[in-house]
Amino acid sequence: MMSFKIIAIDGPTGSGKSTIARLLAKEKGFLYVDTGAMFRCLGYAWKKQGLCQNDEVLRKLGLDTKIVFEPDGRVYCNGEEVTELIRGEDISLLASQISKFPLIRQNMKAQQRQLVREAEKIGNYHGAVLEGRDIGTIVFPDASLKFFLDGNNKIRAQRRFEQLAAKGESVSYEEILNALETRDAQDRNREIAPLLPAKDAIHVNSTNLTIPEVLSFLISEIEQVR
């Protein structure tokens, strides 16, 4: 019987981890847990509530925010479809800001682990792929395999710029680069679960690699794990 594998993919904004994780899950028949979208949903809900930093408000926000992922890729937050709404740079920065609160991180960690446990129990998947910033260090430190995707700041900003431009968003490359560097600093320097590679993570620099090349490398590494 094939063992249930948990694959952790961490890295900064624009490194390609979301795209890679989604393709990898489809290729291998794994559950895909978009942890970034979970924090973006919380950032979106937090903004609607006025960005209050009171512990009780944050605790309730984490417990009461209902996030649903549809098989077709749509994301719902408290019954509202937010698939595109949570992908803007403003929500990206809010996701980074709200993720620094211990109450929020504890709640999200529990939800992410529960999703994987349910998938393993039901048996519809061969494993799970989770991408984020602390999957291999905090959420699943015993993951079957851990990857850390990174890349040149300017290249990552260019990729992000092209993604948003393709969606019709009017943003400048300079704005994207500044926002990316701001989020990098927030994520790397926060006290709780900062962005850093797990000691046993496999580093992948995606600067000069195509998506198929990165995907092929990850698959080859995963297929060596029994």
ABEGO torsion letter per residue (X at the ends): XBBBBBBBBBEBBGAGAAAAAAAAAAAAGBBBBBAAAAAAAAAAAAAAAGGBABAAAAAAAAAABBBBBBAAGBBBBGGBBAAAAAABAAAAAAAAAAAABAAAAAAAAAAAAAAAAAAAAAGABAEBBBBEAAAAAAABAABABBBBBBBBAAAAAAAAAAAAAAAGBBBBAAAAAAAAAAAAAAAAABABGBBBBBAABBBBBAAABBAAAAAAAAAAAAAABX
